């Protein structure tokens, strides 16, 4: 209550809305049970992000603040809006058991890679740039678990009423988590999905041939082509909980994510981290080249050796590394290259010291 009153007083002094962010420690709980309970709260769209191998998971629901951008300056615009918001934020942790890295406001969302071409119907509800501050955020790692509530406070906010609302959210969520069963992972039924190529195979082959021709002419060094496939369920409706559980089990080293917009989800698992920025340093990775998995450990190791010594894959990896180095050199005063030898795919890590 006192912290909310302090936030109202701060809003009065600034003549501006203040973001109040309060974090509570939680006992260990299955994160997907929290995700499922968030669905039942009725606060709006839900979000999920995880790196299973690190034990770090974030899931949120609702939208206290939404930042939408369009155009080529979308990231810059969103960053400016976030900095302004942080200037008017009051954070509080109810216990010293909540470390700073698991408390406070965190934004979910993303940006399109291509701001020039219009989005297709598949991306309805997803603007070119979207960052959302969830109303409720669950954050856990190997050290602890915490729940953060984010709410906007204005000069007219009734601190007593808002405190009662927040307490009701907590009570309701606790009850939902306790009643929520642990999701049961069932293997997909045979022929559960009907598959359809969105791009006809002959047209796809034509695009590949044109790309090879342009590379031979010297127009490009590397071309990344994508082929979309539409899957239609012939049985049970899409189950986001089971999908996330399967992805986490199958790809523990990957980044698992899901962002809901109405009835749609953008969901996936990627081994690549685009960028990490902290304490004046930028970190990214170069990860290129691919190979199938083997049926045995020995076959896996053979395919790994072939991948690492493949001239084609080494060239592909060099293209990506050089592109990243050039991009960081224009932003950083110093760029360092490290080799990460964890896992079968050895990638290059780039660390850059941001210019001041």
NUGUVEX-637285 format. One record per residue (C-alpha): residue number from 1; x, y, z. Coordinates in Angstrom, 1 decimal. Layout:
N
REC; seq; xx; yy; zz
REC; NUM; X; Y; Z
...
***
This chain:
356
REC; seq; xx; yy; zz
REC; 1; 0.0; 0.0; 0.0
REC; 2; 2.8; 2.5; 1.0
REC; 3; 4.6; 1.8; -2.3
REC; 4; 1.4; 2.5; -4.3
REC; 5; 0.9; 5.7; -2.4
REC; 6; 4.5; 6.7; -3.2
REC; 7; 3.8; 6.0; -6.9
REC; 8; 0.8; 8.2; -6.9
REC; 9; 2.8; 11.0; -5.2
REC; 10; 5.5; 10.6; -7.9
REC; 11; 2.8; 10.9; -10.6
REC; 12; 1.6; 14.1; -9.0
REC; 13; 5.1; 15.6; -8.9
REC; 14; 5.9; 14.6; -12.5
REC; 15; 2.4; 15.3; -13.8
REC; 16; 2.8; 12.1; -15.7
REC; 17; 1.7; 8.5; -15.4
REC; 18; 4.1; 6.3; -13.4
REC; 19; 4.7; 2.6; -14.0
REC; 20; 4.5; 0.7; -10.7
REC; 21; 6.3; -2.7; -10.8
REC; 22; 6.2; -5.0; -7.8
REC; 23; 7.8; -8.4; -7.5
REC; 24; 6.9; -11.3; -5.1
REC; 25; 9.0; -14.5; -4.5
REC; 26; 7.3; -17.8; -5.4
REC; 27; 7.9; -21.3; -4.5
REC; 28; 9.1; -23.6; -7.3
REC; 29; 6.2; -24.3; -9.7
REC; 30; 6.0; -25.9; -13.1
REC; 31; 6.2; -22.9; -15.5
REC; 32; 3.7; -24.4; -18.0
REC; 33; 1.2; -24.6; -15.2
REC; 34; 1.6; -20.9; -14.7
REC; 35; 1.3; -20.4; -18.5
REC; 36; -2.0; -22.3; -18.5
REC; 37; -3.3; -20.4; -15.4
REC; 38; -2.5; -17.1; -17.1
REC; 39; -4.8; -18.2; -20.0
REC; 40; -7.7; -18.7; -17.5
REC; 41; -7.2; -15.3; -15.8
REC; 42; -8.9; -13.5; -18.7
REC; 43; -6.3; -10.6; -18.7
REC; 44; -5.6; -10.9; -22.5
REC; 45; -2.9; -12.3; -24.6
REC; 46; -0.1; -14.5; -23.1
REC; 47; 3.6; -14.8; -23.8
REC; 48; 6.3; -17.5; -23.2
REC; 49; 10.1; -17.5; -23.5
REC; 50; 12.5; -20.2; -22.3
REC; 51; 16.0; -21.5; -22.6
REC; 52; 15.4; -25.0; -21.1
REC; 53; 19.1; -25.9; -20.8
REC; 54; 19.7; -22.9; -18.6
REC; 55; 16.5; -23.4; -16.6
REC; 56; 15.4; -19.8; -17.4
REC; 57; 11.8; -19.2; -18.3
REC; 58; 9.6; -16.2; -18.5
REC; 59; 5.8; -16.2; -19.1
REC; 60; 3.4; -13.3; -19.0
REC; 61; -0.2; -12.2; -19.6
REC; 62; -2.0; -9.0; -20.3
REC; 63; -0.7; -5.7; -21.7
REC; 64; -0.1; -2.8; -19.2
REC; 65; 1.8; -1.0; -22.0
REC; 66; 2.0; -1.7; -25.7
REC; 67; 4.6; -0.1; -28.0
REC; 68; 3.9; -0.4; -31.7
REC; 69; 6.1; 0.9; -34.5
REC; 70; 6.3; 0.8; -38.3
REC; 71; 9.0; 1.7; -40.8
REC; 72; 12.8; 1.3; -40.8
REC; 73; 13.3; 3.3; -37.6
REC; 74; 11.1; 1.0; -35.6
REC; 75; 13.8; -0.3; -33.2
REC; 76; 15.0; 3.3; -32.5
REC; 77; 11.5; 4.5; -31.9
REC; 78; 10.7; 1.7; -29.5
REC; 79; 14.0; 2.1; -27.6
REC; 80; 13.2; 5.8; -27.1
REC; 81; 9.7; 5.0; -25.8
REC; 82; 11.2; 2.4; -23.4
REC; 83; 13.8; 4.9; -22.1
REC; 84; 11.0; 7.4; -21.4
REC; 85; 8.9; 4.8; -19.6
REC; 86; 11.9; 3.8; -17.4
REC; 87; 12.3; 7.4; -16.3
REC; 88; 8.8; 7.2; -14.8
REC; 89; 9.0; 3.8; -13.2
REC; 90; 8.9; 2.8; -9.5
REC; 91; 10.1; -0.7; -8.8
REC; 92; 9.7; -2.6; -5.5
REC; 93; 10.5; -6.2; -4.4
REC; 94; 8.6; -7.5; -1.4
REC; 95; 11.5; -9.6; -0.3
REC; 96; 15.3; -9.7; -0.5
REC; 97; 14.9; -13.3; -1.8
REC; 98; 14.0; -11.8; -5.2
REC; 99; 17.2; -11.0; -7.1
REC; 100; 17.2; -7.9; -9.3
REC; 101; 17.5; -10.0; -12.5
REC; 102; 14.2; -11.7; -11.8
REC; 103; 12.2; -8.6; -10.9
REC; 104; 11.1; -5.4; -12.6
REC; 105; 9.5; -4.7; -15.9
REC; 106; 10.5; -6.8; -19.0
REC; 107; 9.1; -6.3; -22.5
REC; 108; 8.0; -9.1; -24.8
REC; 109; 7.8; -8.8; -28.6
REC; 110; 9.8; -8.4; -31.7
REC; 111; 10.5; -6.7; -35.0
REC; 112; 10.1; -7.6; -38.7
REC; 113; 13.3; -8.2; -40.6
REC; 114; 11.8; -6.6; -43.7
REC; 115; 10.2; -3.2; -43.3
REC; 116; 9.9; -2.6; -47.0
REC; 117; 7.5; -5.4; -48.1
REC; 118; 3.9; -5.5; -46.7
REC; 119; 3.1; -8.3; -44.3
REC; 120; 0.9; -11.2; -45.5
REC; 121; -2.4; -12.2; -44.0
REC; 122; -0.5; -14.7; -41.8
REC; 123; 0.8; -11.7; -39.7
REC; 124; -2.6; -10.1; -38.9
REC; 125; -2.4; -8.5; -35.5
REC; 126; 1.4; -8.4; -35.6
REC; 127; 2.7; -4.9; -36.5
REC; 128; 6.2; -4.4; -37.9
REC; 129; 7.4; -3.6; -34.3
REC; 130; 5.7; -4.8; -31.2
REC; 131; 6.8; -4.6; -27.6
REC; 132; 4.4; -5.5; -24.7
REC; 133; 4.8; -5.0; -21.0
REC; 134; 2.7; -7.8; -19.4
REC; 135; 0.4; -7.1; -16.5
REC; 136; 1.7; -10.3; -14.8
REC; 137; 5.1; -11.8; -15.4
REC; 138; 6.4; -15.1; -14.0
REC; 139; 10.2; -15.4; -14.1
REC; 140; 12.2; -18.4; -12.9
REC; 141; 15.7; -19.7; -13.2
REC; 142; 18.0; -22.0; -11.3
REC; 143; 18.2; -19.6; -8.4
REC; 144; 14.6; -18.6; -7.7
REC; 145; 11.1; -17.9; -9.0
REC; 146; 9.2; -14.6; -8.8
REC; 147; 6.0; -13.0; -10.0
REC; 148; 6.0; -9.3; -11.1
REC; 149; 2.8; -7.2; -11.4
REC; 150; 3.0; -4.1; -13.6
REC; 151; 0.4; -1.3; -13.4
REC; 152; 0.1; 2.3; -14.5
REC; 153; -0.5; 4.8; -11.8
REC; 154; -1.9; 8.3; -12.5
REC; 155; -2.7; 11.3; -10.4
REC; 156; -6.2; 10.1; -9.9
REC; 157; -5.4; 6.5; -9.0
REC; 158; -6.9; 5.3; -5.7
REC; 159; -4.0; 3.5; -4.0
REC; 160; -6.3; 1.5; -1.7
REC; 161; -8.5; 0.2; -4.5
REC; 162; -5.5; -0.6; -6.8
REC; 163; -3.8; -2.5; -3.9
REC; 164; -7.0; -4.5; -3.5
REC; 165; -7.1; -5.3; -7.2
REC; 166; -3.5; -6.5; -7.2
REC; 167; -4.1; -8.7; -4.2
REC; 168; -7.1; -10.2; -6.0
REC; 169; -5.0; -11.0; -9.0
REC; 170; -2.5; -12.8; -6.8
REC; 171; -5.2; -14.8; -4.9
REC; 172; -6.9; -15.8; -8.1
REC; 173; -3.7; -16.8; -9.9
REC; 174; -2.6; -18.9; -6.9
REC; 175; -5.9; -20.7; -6.9
REC; 176; -5.7; -21.3; -10.7
REC; 177; -2.1; -22.7; -10.5
REC; 178; -3.1; -25.1; -7.7
REC; 179; -6.1; -26.4; -9.7
REC; 180; -4.3; -26.5; -13.0
REC; 181; -3.1; -30.0; -13.8
REC; 182; 0.4; -30.6; -15.1
REC; 183; 0.1; -30.7; -18.9
REC; 184; 0.3; -34.2; -20.3
REC; 185; 2.4; -34.6; -23.4
REC; 186; 0.8; -36.9; -25.9
REC; 187; 2.6; -37.8; -29.1
REC; 188; 1.0; -36.4; -32.2
REC; 189; -1.5; -38.8; -33.7
REC; 190; -0.5; -40.3; -37.1
REC; 191; -1.9; -38.2; -40.0
REC; 192; -3.0; -35.6; -37.5
REC; 193; -2.2; -32.8; -39.9
REC; 194; -3.0; -32.3; -43.6
REC; 195; 0.0; -30.7; -45.3
REC; 196; -0.1; -28.3; -48.2
REC; 197; 2.8; -26.6; -50.0
REC; 198; 2.0; -22.8; -50.2
REC; 199; 4.5; -22.5; -53.0
REC; 200; 4.3; -25.1; -55.8
REC; 201; 7.4; -27.4; -56.0
REC; 202; 8.2; -26.4; -59.6
REC; 203; 8.1; -22.7; -58.6
REC; 204; 10.3; -23.4; -55.7
REC; 205; 12.8; -25.2; -57.8
REC; 206; 12.8; -22.3; -60.2
REC; 207; 13.6; -19.9; -57.4
REC; 208; 16.5; -22.1; -56.3
REC; 209; 17.8; -22.2; -59.9
REC; 210; 17.6; -18.5; -60.2
REC; 211; 19.5; -18.0; -56.9
REC; 212; 22.3; -20.3; -58.1
REC; 213; 22.5; -18.4; -61.4
REC; 214; 22.8; -15.1; -59.6
REC; 215; 25.5; -16.4; -57.3
REC; 216; 27.5; -17.6; -60.2
REC; 217; 27.2; -14.2; -61.8
REC; 218; 28.6; -12.6; -58.7
REC; 219; 25.4; -10.8; -57.6
REC; 220; 25.3; -12.6; -54.2
REC; 221; 27.5; -14.7; -52.0
REC; 222; 24.8; -16.3; -50.0
REC; 223; 21.0; -16.5; -50.5
REC; 224; 18.5; -17.8; -47.9
REC; 225; 15.3; -19.1; -49.4
REC; 226; 12.3; -20.2; -47.3
REC; 227; 9.5; -22.5; -48.3
REC; 228; 6.2; -22.3; -46.4
REC; 229; 4.0; -25.3; -45.7
REC; 230; 0.5; -25.1; -44.3
REC; 231; -0.6; -27.7; -41.8
REC; 232; -4.3; -28.2; -41.1
REC; 233; -5.4; -30.2; -38.1
REC; 234; -7.7; -33.1; -38.9
REC; 235; -8.4; -33.9; -35.3
REC; 236; -8.0; -32.1; -32.0
REC; 237; -7.5; -28.3; -32.1
REC; 238; -4.0; -26.8; -31.8
REC; 239; -2.7; -27.2; -28.2
REC; 240; -0.1; -24.5; -27.4
REC; 241; 0.8; -26.1; -24.0
REC; 242; 1.7; -29.4; -25.6
REC; 243; 3.6; -27.7; -28.4
REC; 244; 5.8; -25.7; -26.0
REC; 245; 6.4; -28.8; -23.9
REC; 246; 7.4; -30.8; -27.0
REC; 247; 9.7; -28.0; -28.2
REC; 248; 11.4; -27.7; -24.8
REC; 249; 12.1; -31.4; -24.6
REC; 250; 13.3; -31.8; -28.2
REC; 251; 15.4; -28.6; -28.3
REC; 252; 16.7; -27.8; -24.8
REC; 253; 19.6; -25.7; -26.1
REC; 254; 17.3; -23.5; -28.2
REC; 255; 15.3; -20.4; -27.4
REC; 256; 11.6; -21.5; -27.1
REC; 257; 9.0; -18.7; -27.6
REC; 258; 5.3; -18.1; -28.1
REC; 259; 3.5; -14.7; -28.5
REC; 260; -0.3; -14.7; -28.7
REC; 261; -2.3; -12.1; -30.6
REC; 262; -6.0; -13.0; -30.2
REC; 263; -6.5; -16.5; -31.6
REC; 264; -3.0; -16.5; -33.3
REC; 265; 0.4; -17.6; -31.9
REC; 266; 3.8; -16.9; -33.2
REC; 267; 5.7; -19.9; -31.8
REC; 268; 9.0; -21.6; -32.5
REC; 269; 12.4; -22.7; -31.3
REC; 270; 15.6; -21.2; -32.6
REC; 271; 19.3; -22.0; -31.8
REC; 272; 20.4; -18.4; -32.6
REC; 273; 20.5; -15.4; -30.4
REC; 274; 20.2; -12.3; -32.5
REC; 275; 21.7; -9.9; -30.0
REC; 276; 22.2; -9.5; -26.3
REC; 277; 23.1; -6.0; -24.9
REC; 278; 24.2; -5.5; -21.3
REC; 279; 26.6; -3.2; -19.5
REC; 280; 27.7; -1.5; -22.6
REC; 281; 28.5; -4.7; -24.5
REC; 282; 26.8; -6.3; -27.4
REC; 283; 26.9; -10.0; -28.0
REC; 284; 25.7; -12.0; -31.0
REC; 285; 26.6; -15.2; -32.8
REC; 286; 27.4; -16.6; -36.2
REC; 287; 25.7; -19.9; -36.8
REC; 288; 25.5; -21.2; -40.4
REC; 289; 25.6; -24.5; -42.2
REC; 290; 23.4; -27.5; -41.5
REC; 291; 23.5; -31.3; -41.4
REC; 292; 20.9; -34.0; -40.6
REC; 293; 20.9; -35.9; -37.3
REC; 294; 22.1; -39.5; -37.2
REC; 295; 20.2; -42.5; -35.8
REC; 296; 23.1; -43.3; -33.4
REC; 297; 25.8; -41.4; -31.5
REC; 298; 28.5; -42.7; -33.9
REC; 299; 26.5; -41.5; -36.9
REC; 300; 25.9; -38.1; -35.2
REC; 301; 29.7; -37.8; -34.6
REC; 302; 30.5; -38.7; -38.2
REC; 303; 28.0; -36.1; -39.5
REC; 304; 29.4; -33.5; -37.2
REC; 305; 33.0; -34.1; -38.6
REC; 306; 31.7; -33.9; -42.1
REC; 307; 29.9; -30.6; -41.3
REC; 308; 32.9; -29.1; -39.7
REC; 309; 35.2; -30.0; -42.6
REC; 310; 32.7; -29.2; -45.4
REC; 311; 34.1; -26.5; -47.7
REC; 312; 30.6; -25.3; -48.6
REC; 313; 29.6; -24.9; -45.0
REC; 314; 32.8; -23.2; -44.0
REC; 315; 32.3; -20.7; -46.8
REC; 316; 28.7; -20.2; -45.7
REC; 317; 29.8; -19.6; -42.1
REC; 318; 32.5; -17.2; -43.2
REC; 319; 29.9; -15.1; -45.1
REC; 320; 27.8; -14.7; -42.0
REC; 321; 30.8; -14.0; -39.7
REC; 322; 32.1; -11.3; -42.0
REC; 323; 28.7; -9.7; -42.3
REC; 324; 28.3; -9.6; -38.5
REC; 325; 31.8; -8.2; -38.0
REC; 326; 31.2; -5.4; -40.4
REC; 327; 27.9; -4.5; -38.8
REC; 328; 29.3; -4.4; -35.3
REC; 329; 32.4; -2.5; -36.4
REC; 330; 30.2; 0.5; -37.3
REC; 331; 28.6; 0.4; -33.8
REC; 332; 31.4; -0.6; -31.5
REC; 333; 34.8; 0.7; -30.6
REC; 334; 36.2; -2.9; -30.3
REC; 335; 35.0; -6.3; -31.7
REC; 336; 36.3; -9.6; -30.3
REC; 337; 35.7; -13.1; -31.8
REC; 338; 35.3; -16.1; -29.6
REC; 339; 34.7; -19.8; -30.5
REC; 340; 32.0; -21.6; -28.7
REC; 341; 32.6; -25.4; -28.8
REC; 342; 29.5; -26.4; -26.8
REC; 343; 27.3; -28.9; -28.6
REC; 344; 27.6; -30.4; -32.1
REC; 345; 27.3; -27.1; -33.9
REC; 346; 30.3; -24.9; -33.0
REC; 347; 29.5; -21.3; -33.5
REC; 348; 31.4; -18.0; -33.4
REC; 349; 30.5; -15.5; -30.7
REC; 350; 31.1; -11.8; -31.3
REC; 351; 31.5; -9.4; -28.4
REC; 352; 31.5; -5.6; -29.1
REC; 353; 32.2; -2.7; -26.8
REC; 354; 29.6; -0.1; -27.6
REC; 355; 30.9; 3.3; -28.7
REC; 356; 30.5; 6.1; -26.2
***
